[in-house]
């Protein structure tokens, strides 16, 4: 007979999460009685776990403070540095947060909100900088500067926008999707679901099928089962969970994330000798 236990784990400290990392990617849960199964009572080969559902916000920023958050704008009469707040930016028709923030930053620096804008060539995934300004003459966007937002947009060097109607297309593809999917990791197991040739405690892959700043409701039809024989004889008092990107690196996750996990196991047959008085 297969027995099962269901757990809900959340990174929210109000629900008991401890030692939440500064980037929000990992947290710990403490078990007063220890987490594990009796090695003398449970069939070690029967133990496995699966993640039935998860809620994760698609809010891991693609613009990070001090990494790629600046845009230096120069013209013959001076220059300005625009600093984008850390966050998730997009240039989609129905979610053009990049140009919306650009307009705010330009106005805050005393510049016209339509001085220049970003558009996208969809089939190439290339960004184009458009301008029709004549007031500021030839304009330079210093995408080659350290901490520039340029690499996100596909630019790796400075560009010049001539006075009047002008457009410059990025030489490289834009990289707004810095996370292709999330991985849930735990130190309860040593192997887990391998990613190529590496096994590092992965128990679930959470695909991103929603727009930026939307919540992912992951409910797989047939969740993968992960062998968890290491739980046999274990008595772990603190369990660690982490949210990783597709490179198996911790993500920046400002929102709380949650998942539901089930543990399955079978008891060993009871020999007749155990019933003798």
C-alpha positions as CSV (number, residue, x, y, z in Angstrom):
1,X,0.0,0.0,0.0
2,X,1.3,3.4,-1.0
3,X,1.2,6.1,1.7
4,X,1.6,9.8,1.0
5,X,2.1,13.1,2.8
6,X,1.3,16.5,1.3
7,X,3.3,19.7,2.1
8,X,2.9,23.3,1.1
9,X,6.1,25.3,1.2
10,X,6.2,29.1,0.9
11,X,8.9,31.7,1.0
12,X,6.6,34.0,3.0
13,X,8.0,34.6,6.5
14,X,4.4,35.1,7.8
15,X,3.8,31.4,7.0
16,X,6.9,30.2,8.8
17,X,9.7,30.6,6.2
18,X,13.1,31.4,7.8
19,X,16.4,32.6,6.5
20,X,15.0,34.1,3.3
21,X,17.8,35.2,1.1
22,X,18.2,38.9,0.2
23,X,17.3,38.2,-3.4
24,X,14.2,36.2,-2.4
25,X,15.3,33.1,-4.2
26,X,15.7,30.7,-1.2
27,X,14.3,30.1,2.2
28,X,14.4,27.5,5.0
29,X,11.7,25.6,6.8
30,X,12.3,24.2,10.3
31,X,10.9,20.8,11.5
32,X,10.9,20.3,15.2
33,X,10.5,16.6,14.9
34,X,12.9,16.3,11.9
35,X,12.0,15.6,8.3
36,X,12.6,12.0,7.2
37,X,11.4,8.4,7.2
38,X,12.2,5.5,9.5
39,X,14.8,3.3,7.7
40,X,13.6,0.2,9.6
41,X,9.9,0.6,8.6
42,X,9.9,2.1,5.1
43,X,11.0,0.5,1.9
44,X,13.9,2.7,0.7
45,X,13.2,2.0,-3.0
46,X,9.6,3.1,-2.7
47,X,10.3,6.7,-1.6
48,X,9.7,9.4,-4.2
49,X,8.3,12.9,-4.3
50,X,6.6,15.1,-6.8
51,X,5.6,18.8,-7.1
52,X,1.9,19.0,-7.9
53,X,1.7,22.8,-8.2
54,X,3.5,26.1,-7.8
55,X,2.8,29.8,-7.9
56,X,5.7,32.0,-9.0
57,X,5.6,35.5,-10.1
58,X,7.2,36.3,-13.5
59,X,8.9,39.3,-11.9
60,X,12.6,38.4,-11.9
61,X,14.1,41.6,-13.2
62,X,15.8,41.9,-16.6
63,X,17.1,45.4,-15.5
64,X,19.2,45.2,-12.4
65,X,20.5,48.1,-10.3
66,X,24.2,48.6,-10.9
67,X,24.3,46.0,-13.6
68,X,22.4,47.2,-16.7
69,X,20.3,50.1,-15.5
70,X,21.8,53.2,-17.2
71,X,21.5,55.0,-20.5
72,X,23.8,57.9,-21.1
73,X,22.4,60.5,-23.7
74,X,24.9,63.0,-25.2
75,X,24.6,65.9,-27.6
76,X,26.8,68.8,-28.5
77,X,25.4,71.0,-25.7
78,X,25.6,68.5,-22.8
79,X,24.4,65.1,-21.6
80,X,22.1,63.3,-19.3
81,X,22.2,59.9,-17.5
82,X,18.9,58.1,-17.4
83,X,18.7,55.5,-14.6
84,X,16.0,52.8,-15.0
85,X,14.5,51.4,-11.8
86,X,15.1,47.7,-11.3
87,X,12.3,45.7,-12.8
88,X,10.9,43.6,-15.6
89,X,10.7,45.5,-18.9
90,X,9.0,44.7,-22.1
91,X,8.4,46.3,-25.4
92,X,5.3,44.3,-26.4
93,X,2.4,46.1,-28.0
94,X,0.2,45.6,-24.9
95,X,3.0,45.8,-22.4
96,X,5.4,48.5,-23.5
97,X,6.9,49.3,-20.1
98,X,10.3,50.1,-21.5
99,X,9.1,53.2,-23.5
100,X,6.7,54.2,-20.7
101,X,9.6,54.4,-18.3
102,X,11.9,56.1,-20.9
103,X,9.4,58.9,-21.3
104,X,9.2,59.4,-17.5
105,X,13.0,59.6,-17.3
106,X,13.4,62.0,-20.2
107,X,10.8,64.4,-18.8
108,X,12.4,64.2,-15.3
109,X,15.7,65.3,-16.9
110,X,14.0,68.3,-18.6
111,X,14.0,66.6,-22.1
112,X,11.1,66.1,-24.5
113,X,9.3,62.8,-23.8
114,X,9.4,61.9,-27.5
115,X,13.1,62.7,-28.0
116,X,13.6,59.1,-29.1
117,X,11.9,55.8,-28.6
118,X,12.5,52.0,-29.0
119,X,10.6,49.8,-31.4
120,X,11.1,46.2,-32.3
121,X,11.4,44.2,-35.5
122,X,9.4,41.1,-34.4
123,X,10.6,38.5,-36.9
124,X,14.3,39.5,-36.1
125,X,13.8,40.3,-32.4
126,X,16.0,43.4,-33.0
127,X,15.4,46.8,-31.3
128,X,15.4,49.9,-33.4
129,X,16.0,53.4,-31.9
130,X,13.8,56.0,-33.7
131,X,14.1,59.8,-33.5
132,X,12.8,62.8,-35.4
133,X,14.3,65.4,-33.2
134,X,16.1,68.5,-34.8
135,X,16.6,70.5,-31.6
136,X,19.5,68.6,-30.1
137,X,21.3,67.9,-33.4
138,X,23.4,64.7,-33.6
139,X,22.7,62.6,-30.5
140,X,24.7,59.8,-29.0
141,X,23.4,57.0,-26.9
142,X,26.4,55.6,-25.0
143,X,25.4,51.9,-25.0
144,X,29.1,51.0,-24.6
145,X,29.3,52.4,-21.1
146,X,29.6,50.2,-18.1
147,X,26.2,49.3,-16.5
148,X,24.4,50.3,-19.8
149,X,21.0,48.9,-20.7
150,X,22.4,48.4,-24.2
151,X,23.1,44.7,-24.0
152,X,19.5,44.0,-23.0
153,X,18.4,45.9,-26.2
154,X,21.1,44.2,-28.4
155,X,23.6,47.1,-28.5
156,X,27.1,46.7,-27.3
157,X,28.6,50.0,-28.5
158,X,27.7,53.7,-28.8
159,X,25.3,54.8,-31.5
160,X,24.7,58.2,-33.1
161,X,21.3,59.4,-34.2
162,X,21.7,62.2,-36.8
163,X,19.6,65.3,-36.5
164,X,16.1,64.9,-38.1
165,X,14.3,61.6,-38.9
166,X,16.7,58.7,-38.1
167,X,16.7,55.1,-37.0
168,X,19.4,52.7,-35.8
169,X,18.9,49.0,-35.6
170,X,20.6,46.9,-33.0
171,X,23.3,44.5,-34.3
172,X,22.3,41.8,-31.9
173,X,19.0,40.2,-30.7
174,X,17.3,41.7,-27.7
175,X,17.4,39.6,-24.5
176,X,14.3,40.6,-22.5
177,X,13.7,37.0,-21.5
178,X,16.6,36.6,-19.1
179,X,14.9,33.6,-17.5
180,X,13.4,30.9,-19.8
181,X,12.0,28.8,-17.0
182,X,12.4,28.3,-13.3
183,X,13.8,25.3,-11.4
184,X,12.8,24.4,-7.8
185,X,15.7,22.9,-5.8
186,X,15.9,21.4,-2.4
187,X,18.6,19.9,-0.2
188,X,16.3,17.0,0.8
189,X,17.7,15.0,-2.0
190,X,21.1,14.8,-3.7
191,X,20.1,13.8,-7.2
192,X,16.7,14.9,-8.4
193,X,15.8,15.7,-12.0
194,X,19.1,16.0,-14.0
195,X,19.7,19.1,-16.2
196,X,21.8,17.7,-19.0
197,X,24.6,15.9,-17.1
198,X,24.1,17.6,-13.8
199,X,22.0,16.5,-10.8
200,X,21.6,19.0,-8.0
201,X,18.4,18.4,-6.1
202,X,16.0,19.7,-8.8
203,X,12.4,18.6,-8.1
204,X,10.4,20.7,-10.6
205,X,10.7,22.8,-13.8
206,X,8.2,25.7,-13.9
207,X,7.6,27.0,-17.4
208,X,6.9,30.7,-18.0
209,X,3.7,31.0,-19.9
210,X,2.5,34.4,-18.7
211,X,3.4,38.0,-19.4
212,X,5.9,39.9,-17.2
213,X,4.7,40.8,-13.7
214,X,2.0,38.1,-13.9
215,X,1.7,35.1,-11.6
216,X,2.5,31.7,-13.0
217,X,0.1,29.0,-11.8
218,X,2.0,25.8,-12.5
219,X,-0.2,22.7,-12.4
220,X,1.3,19.9,-14.5
221,X,-1.0,17.2,-15.8
222,X,1.6,14.5,-15.1
223,X,4.2,15.9,-12.7
224,X,7.6,14.1,-12.8
225,X,8.4,11.8,-9.9
226,X,11.7,12.1,-8.2
227,X,13.3,9.3,-6.3
228,X,14.0,10.3,-2.7
229,X,15.7,7.3,-1.1
230,X,17.9,9.7,0.9
231,X,15.0,10.4,3.1
232,X,15.3,6.9,4.5
233,X,16.8,7.2,8.0
234,X,17.0,11.0,7.6
235,X,16.1,13.3,10.4
236,X,16.6,16.8,8.9
237,X,15.6,19.7,11.1
238,X,16.1,22.4,8.6
239,X,15.2,22.1,4.9
240,X,16.3,24.5,2.3
241,X,14.4,25.4,-0.9
242,X,15.7,27.5,-3.8
243,X,14.3,29.0,-7.0
244,X,16.8,28.9,-9.9
245,X,16.9,30.1,-13.5
246,X,17.5,27.8,-16.5
247,X,21.3,28.2,-15.8
248,X,20.7,26.8,-12.3
249,X,21.6,30.2,-10.8
250,X,19.6,31.9,-8.0
251,X,17.0,34.3,-9.4
252,X,16.0,37.7,-8.0
253,X,12.5,37.1,-6.8
254,X,10.9,40.1,-5.0
255,X,7.6,38.3,-4.6
256,X,6.9,35.3,-2.4
257,X,6.7,31.9,-4.1
258,X,4.9,28.7,-3.1
259,X,4.7,25.1,-4.1
260,X,2.8,22.0,-3.1
261,X,4.8,18.7,-2.8
262,X,3.7,15.1,-2.1
263,X,5.9,12.4,-0.6
264,X,5.1,8.8,-1.4
265,X,6.4,5.7,0.3
266,X,5.6,2.1,1.2
267,X,6.2,0.3,4.5
268,X,8.3,-2.8,4.6
269,X,6.4,-6.1,5.0
270,X,6.1,-7.1,8.7
271,X,7.7,-10.5,9.3
272,X,5.9,-13.1,11.4
273,X,8.8,-12.9,13.9
274,X,7.8,-9.3,14.7
275,X,4.4,-10.6,15.9
276,X,5.7,-13.2,18.3
277,X,5.3,-12.5,22.0
